[in-house]
Amino acid sequence: MLDNLKENLQILRQLDFDDFSILSLMTEKCPNSVISRYLRVTPPAVSHRILKYEKVFGSDIFVKVSGKKELSEKGLEIFTKYKKLFCFLLNLPEDFVCTKVFEL
């Protein structure tokens, strides 16, 4: 159990709130252009973050659908796991939804 905690903490140290927000918006199938507009970053910055997630979690957390990357089943499992941790750390309710914050 302690090894699992250490692994989770190592992964969490590589992520920030924008990372969590991007992953959350991806679960709601928001395109990169929409994500970038609401986070006030460029679309290439969102793509760069997606590459970062592939390094952190493995390349099998995304699938291509109609030329866009979406979270795979494994990606959704990982997101759900880390969403609980982020919500705990940021004192957010577990039913927190990014689209409510950005009023999409």
Backbone torsions as a table, in degrees:
resi	resn	phi	psi	omega
1	MET	NA	-40.3	179.6
2	LEU	-64.5	-38.8	177.3
3	ASP	-62.2	-40.6	178.7
4	ASN	-63.3	-40.6	178.0
5	LEU	-62.9	-44.6	178.8
6	LYS	-61.0	-42.6	179.0
7	GLU	-63.0	-45.4	178.8
8	ASN	-61.5	-41.7	179.5
9	LEU	-66.2	-38.2	177.5
10	GLN	-62.2	-41.5	178.8
11	ILE	-68.0	-45.3	-179.9
12	LEU	-59.8	-33.8	178.8
13	ARG	-64.2	-22.0	-179.2
14	GLN	-88.4	-7.3	-176.2
15	LEU	-113.8	154.3	173.3
16	ASP	-131.8	-175.8	-175.1
17	PHE	-63.5	-36.9	177.0
18	ASP	-61.7	-39.8	177.4
19	ASP	-59.5	-47.9	179.1
20	PHE	-60.7	-41.8	-179.7
21	SER	-63.0	-43.4	179.2
22	ILE	-62.4	-47.2	178.8
23	LEU	-61.6	-40.0	179.2
24	SER	-63.4	-45.7	179.7
25	LEU	-66.2	-31.9	177.3
26	MET	-67.3	-32.1	178.0
27	THR	-65.8	-23.4	179.1
28	GLU	-97.2	13.8	175.3
29	LYS	58.1	34.2	175.0
30	CYS	-75.9	133.5	177.4
31	PRO	-69.9	158.0	-179.3
32	ASN	-54.1	-37.2	-178.7
33	SER	-63.2	-38.9	178.6
34	VAL	-70.6	-44.2	179.0
35	ILE	-59.4	-46.0	-177.8
36	SER	-64.7	-38.9	-179.9
37	ARG	-62.2	-44.8	-176.1
38	TYR	-78.4	-23.6	175.4
39	LEU	-93.1	-4.4	-179.8
40	ARG	58.9	47.2	173.0
41	VAL	-130.7	169.5	179.8
42	THR	-81.7	155.1	175.3
43	PRO	-55.7	-39.3	176.0
44	PRO	-61.6	-30.3	177.5
45	ALA	-65.9	-38.4	176.5
46	VAL	-65.0	-44.6	178.6
47	SER	-61.0	-39.3	178.2
48	HIS	-62.2	-40.8	178.0
49	ARG	-63.7	-39.2	179.2
50	ILE	-61.4	-40.4	175.8
51	LEU	-62.5	-37.6	177.7
52	LYS	-61.4	-42.7	-179.4
53	TYR	-64.0	-36.2	178.2
54	GLU	-64.2	-35.3	176.8
55	LYS	-69.7	-43.4	-175.7
56	VAL	-70.5	-46.6	-172.1
57	PHE	-105.1	-15.4	-176.4
58	GLY	109.3	150.9	-173.7
59	SER	-72.5	-10.1	-177.3
60	ASP	-89.7	15.3	178.1
61	ILE	-90.6	-4.7	178.2
62	PHE	-122.9	152.9	170.8
63	VAL	-130.0	151.0	176.3
64	LYS	-92.0	126.8	177.1
65	VAL	-129.6	118.5	-178.1
66	SER	52.1	40.6	177.1
67	GLY	80.7	-2.5	179.4
68	LYS	-110.3	150.8	175.0
69	LYS	-87.1	132.8	173.9
70	GLU	-128.7	160.0	178.2
71	LEU	-68.0	134.1	175.4
72	SER	-78.5	-179.9	176.7
73	GLU	-59.5	-43.2	177.6
74	LYS	-63.7	-39.9	177.9
75	GLY	-61.5	-40.2	177.8
76	LEU	-65.7	-38.0	177.0
77	GLU	-63.0	-44.8	179.7
78	ILE	-63.7	-45.2	179.6
79	PHE	-58.6	-45.2	-178.8
80	THR	-61.0	-42.3	179.3
81	LYS	-61.3	-48.6	-176.5
82	TYR	-78.3	-22.5	175.7
83	LYS	-61.6	-42.5	178.6
84	LYS	-59.6	-43.1	179.9
85	LEU	-66.3	-44.9	178.8
86	PHE	-62.1	-44.4	-179.8
87	CYS	-61.0	-40.4	177.8
88	PHE	-64.0	-49.1	-177.5
89	LEU	-64.7	-35.2	-177.2
90	LEU	-96.5	4.8	-179.7
91	ASN	56.8	44.4	177.7
92	LEU	-105.0	151.9	174.8
93	PRO	-67.8	149.8	-177.7
94	GLU	-66.7	-16.7	177.3
95	ASP	-91.0	16.6	177.9
96	PHE	-55.7	133.3	179.0
97	VAL	-130.0	126.1	-177.0
98	CYS	-60.8	-36.6	-176.9
99	THR	-61.8	-27.5	176.6
100	LYS	-68.3	-37.9	179.7
101	VAL	-66.8	-43.0	-176.2
102	PHE	-92.0	0.4	178.4
103	GLU	52.5	50.8	179.2
104	LEU	-79.9	NA	NA
